Amino acid sequence: MSYMGESRLATLVVLSASLAPTLLTAQSAACRPPDNSNEAKTLAIFSVPLAFGRAGIANAGGGRVKFGFELSYLPDVDEATATPTLCRPGKRPENTDLLFAAPRPRIAIILGRGFAMEASWVPPIDLHQVKANLVGVALSYDVRLNDHGTAVSLRAHGTFGVIKAPITCDDEALQDQPSECYQGTRSNDSYHPNIVGFDAAVRSSLGAPFQLYFGSGYNRLMPRFRVNFTNSQGQTDRQRIEVDLDRLALFGGFTWLAARRLGLSAEVYTAPADAVTGRVALRVAM
């Protein structure tokens, strides 16, 4: 190899070595939009139905172990809010309205002395191109105020895991010629809700077999979103979006004890700054 060739090779090696840390930093750097951005608003709306709410009165009726099934309405995100303002500016609205409602199996274990533990797991089953693997946990403590069913309940809860879905580039976007998604591969984006919170509720009997409850709480939202899209040129977008938010939660509902070991509940749950959702849950005691 000539001296000039060796010199050019050496220059390329040095240049590559100097650029490598910069490229790695650019790929790993996360976009952190402000609280008033469309990205933050969208992720906050996602969090409302995913928060591991009460969905009824876990320790109402008989039985020490109760299996349940919850269905939560997923609020729509309007097109203006679904259009990124900072992390992916100028892009088309994201594909945010994938499902009408989200199912969630639940289990409650009555520990005694006023304590109850709840858990939930949504297995990774593909549902209309959405695959969730979510875990919910909660610990509650009830204090009875009288013999008529009135009680105060304190509860701490958390929701963790991942949801994968084509949010940035769905099949429709792949056919949209002006879109950056055009003729690319359907995205497989990841959303980690990361919600922790606590709440307090008051419940009272409306006369057998109905029990009413209402309360308020605080949620700490730490959603993490990652794009996974490969365009028509084979370039992969791995943009990360991270947001930290604090939210007030309000809720209320009732439980109907259809039988000693069977309960049906309905609940309205809202983060006033974001959205409102409704939940229904069926519990069977063992």
C-alpha positions in Angstrom: 0.0 0.0 0.0 1.3 3.5 -0.9 2.2 6.1 1.7 -0.8 8.2 0.5 -3.1 5.2 0.9 -1.9 4.5 4.4 -2.3 8.2 5.2 -5.9 8.2 4.1 -6.7 4.9 6.0 -5.1 6.4 9.1 -7.2 9.5 8.7 -10.4 7.5 8.3 -9.6 5.4 11.4 -9.0 8.5 13.5 -12.1 10.3 12.2 -14.3 7.2 12.8 -12.9 6.9 16.4 -13.6 10.5 17.1 -17.2 10.3 15.7 -18.2 7.0 17.3 -18.9 8.5 20.8 -20.9 11.3 19.2 -23.0 8.8 17.2 -23.6 6.5 20.1 -24.6 9.5 22.3 -27.1 10.7 19.6 -28.6 7.2 19.3 -28.9 6.8 23.1 -30.0 10.3 23.9 -33.7 10.5 25.0 -36.1 13.3 24.1 -37.6 14.8 27.2 -40.5 17.0 26.1 -42.1 19.5 28.6 -45.3 18.8 30.4 -47.4 20.9 28.0 -46.1 19.1 24.9 -48.3 16.9 22.8 -46.0 14.0 23.6 -46.5 14.4 27.3 -50.3 14.9 27.0 -50.6 11.7 24.9 -48.6 9.6 27.3 -50.6 11.0 30.2 -53.9 10.1 28.5 -52.6 6.5 28.0 -51.9 6.3 31.7 -55.4 7.0 32.9 -57.0 3.6 32.0 -53.7 1.7 32.8 -53.4 2.9 36.4 -54.2 0.0 38.7 -57.4 1.4 40.2 -59.8 -0.2 42.6 -62.4 -1.3 40.0 -64.7 -2.0 42.9 -64.4 -3.1 46.5 -61.9 -6.0 46.7 -62.9 -7.2 50.2 -66.7 -6.9 49.8 -68.6 -10.2 50.3 -67.2 -13.5 51.4 -64.1 -15.5 50.6 -60.4 -15.0 51.2 -59.3 -15.3 47.6 -61.2 -13.6 44.8 -60.6 -13.9 41.1 -61.8 -11.1 38.9 -61.8 -9.7 35.4 -61.8 -6.0 34.6 -62.6 -4.1 31.4 -61.4 -0.5 31.1 -62.5 2.0 28.4 -59.5 3.5 26.5 -60.1 7.3 25.9 -59.4 8.6 22.4 -56.6 11.0 21.7 -57.6 13.7 19.2 -55.5 14.1 16.1 -54.0 17.5 17.2 -52.8 16.0 20.5 -51.6 12.9 18.8 -49.3 14.9 16.5 -45.8 15.3 18.0 -44.6 18.8 18.7 -41.0 18.3 19.8 -39.5 14.8 19.6 -40.7 14.1 16.1 -41.9 17.6 14.8 -43.9 17.8 11.6 -44.9 14.2 11.6 -48.4 12.9 11.0 -50.7 12.0 14.0 -49.6 8.9 15.8 -51.7 5.8 15.7 -53.1 6.1 19.2 -56.6 4.7 19.1 -55.9 1.0 18.6 -58.4 -0.5 21.0 -61.8 0.5 22.5 -61.2 -1.2 25.8 -58.4 -3.0 27.7 -59.0 -6.3 29.5 -57.2 -7.1 32.8 -57.6 -10.2 35.0 -57.2 -9.6 38.7 -56.8 -11.5 41.9 -57.4 -10.2 45.5 -56.2 -12.0 48.6 -57.8 -10.9 51.9 -54.9 -11.0 54.5 -56.9 -10.2 57.6 -56.8 -7.3 60.1 -58.0 -5.0 57.4 -55.3 -5.7 54.9 -55.8 -7.0 51.3 -53.4 -7.6 48.5 -54.3 -7.3 44.8 -52.4 -8.3 41.7 -52.9 -8.5 38.0 -51.1 -9.8 34.9 -51.9 -9.1 31.3 -50.1 -11.8 29.3 -48.4 -11.0 25.9 -51.3 -12.0 23.7 -51.7 -10.2 20.4 -54.9 -8.3 20.3 -55.5 -6.2 17.1 -51.7 -5.7 16.7 -51.3 -4.7 20.4 -49.3 -7.0 22.7 -49.2 -6.1 26.3 -47.2 -7.6 29.2 -48.4 -5.7 32.2 -48.3 -6.3 35.9 -50.4 -4.5 38.5 -49.9 -4.7 42.3 -51.6 -3.1 45.2 -51.8 -3.2 49.0 -54.8 -1.8 50.8 -55.8 -1.3 54.5 -59.4 -0.8 55.6 -60.7 0.7 58.8 -64.3 0.1 59.7 -66.1 3.2 61.1 -69.3 1.5 62.2 -71.4 -1.6 61.9 -73.3 -0.4 58.9 -70.6 -1.0 56.4 -68.9 2.4 56.4 -65.1 2.2 56.1 -62.1 4.2 55.1 -59.6 2.5 52.8 -56.0 3.4 52.1 -54.3 1.9 49.1 -50.9 1.9 47.4 -50.6 0.6 43.8 -48.3 0.3 40.8 -48.4 -0.7 37.1 -45.3 -1.9 35.3 -44.5 -3.7 32.1 -44.6 -3.0 28.4 -47.1 -2.5 25.6 -45.9 -3.1 22.0 -47.9 -1.7 19.1 -47.5 0.1 15.7 -48.1 3.6 17.1 -45.7 5.7 14.9 -46.2 3.8 11.6 -49.2 1.6 11.2 -50.3 -0.1 8.0 -52.2 2.9 6.8 -49.2 5.2 7.3 -47.0 2.9 5.2 -49.3 3.7 2.2 -49.2 7.5 2.9 -46.7 8.9 0.3 -46.0 12.2 2.1 -45.3 10.3 5.4 -41.9 9.3 6.5 -43.5 5.9 7.0 -44.1 5.4 3.3 -43.1 1.9 2.1 -41.3 1.2 5.3 -41.9 -1.6 7.8 -44.7 -1.5 10.3 -43.3 -0.1 13.5 -43.1 -2.2 16.7 -43.0 0.6 19.2 -42.7 0.0 23.0 -44.5 1.9 25.7 -43.7 1.4 29.4 -46.4 3.1 31.6 -44.5 3.0 34.9 -47.2 4.2 37.2 -47.1 4.3 41.0 -49.6 6.0 43.3 -51.7 5.9 46.4 -55.3 6.8 47.2 -57.9 7.0 49.9 -61.5 6.1 49.6 -64.7 6.0 51.7 -67.2 3.2 51.2 -70.7 2.8 52.6 -73.5 0.4 52.3 -76.6 1.6 50.3 -78.5 -1.2 51.8 -77.8 -4.8 50.8 -76.6 -5.8 48.4 -75.1 -2.4 47.1 -72.0 -0.6 48.4 -70.9 2.8 47.2 -67.4 4.2 47.3 -65.6 7.3 46.2 -62.1 8.8 46.8 -59.1 10.6 45.5 -55.4 9.9 45.0 -52.0 10.9 43.6 -50.3 9.2 40.7 -46.6 9.5 39.7 -46.3 8.9 36.0 -42.9 7.9 34.5 -43.8 6.7 31.0 -41.1 5.6 28.6 -41.7 5.3 24.9 -39.4 3.9 22.2 -39.8 4.1 18.5 -38.9 1.0 16.5 -39.4 1.7 12.8 -37.3 0.9 9.7 -37.9 3.1 6.7 -37.8 2.3 3.0 -34.0 3.0 2.9 -33.4 0.5 5.7 -32.7 3.1 8.3 -34.1 2.3 11.8 -35.6 5.0 14.0 -35.0 4.2 17.7 -36.1 7.5 19.2 -36.7 7.4 23.0 -39.2 9.7 24.7 -39.2 10.1 28.5 -41.7 12.0 30.6 -42.2 12.4 34.4 -45.6 13.8 35.5 -47.6 14.1 38.7 -51.4 13.7 38.6 -54.4 14.0 40.8 -56.9 11.1 40.5 -60.6 11.1 41.4 -62.9 8.1 41.3 -66.2 6.7 42.4 -68.3 3.7 41.9 -70.4 0.9 43.4 -70.3 -2.8 44.0 -73.4 -5.1 43.6 -73.1 -8.3 45.6 -75.2 -10.5 43.4 -74.4 -13.4 45.7 -72.2 -14.0 48.7 -69.3 -15.0 46.5 -70.1 -13.0 43.4 -69.7 -9.2 42.9 -70.1 -6.9 40.0 -68.6 -3.4 40.1 -68.7 -0.2 38.0 -66.3 2.7 38.4 -65.6 6.1 36.9 -61.9 7.1 37.1 -60.4 10.3 36.0 -57.2 12.3 36.0 -58.8 15.8 35.6 -55.9 17.1 33.6 -56.0 14.3 31.1 -59.0 12.0 30.6 -61.9 10.0 32.0 -62.3 6.3 31.8 -64.9 3.8 33.0 -64.3 0.3 34.4 -66.4 -2.7 35.0 -65.2 -5.7 37.0 -66.6 -9.1 37.9 -65.2 -10.9 41.0 -65.8 -14.5 42.1 -64.7 -15.6 45.6 -63.1 -19.0 46.2 
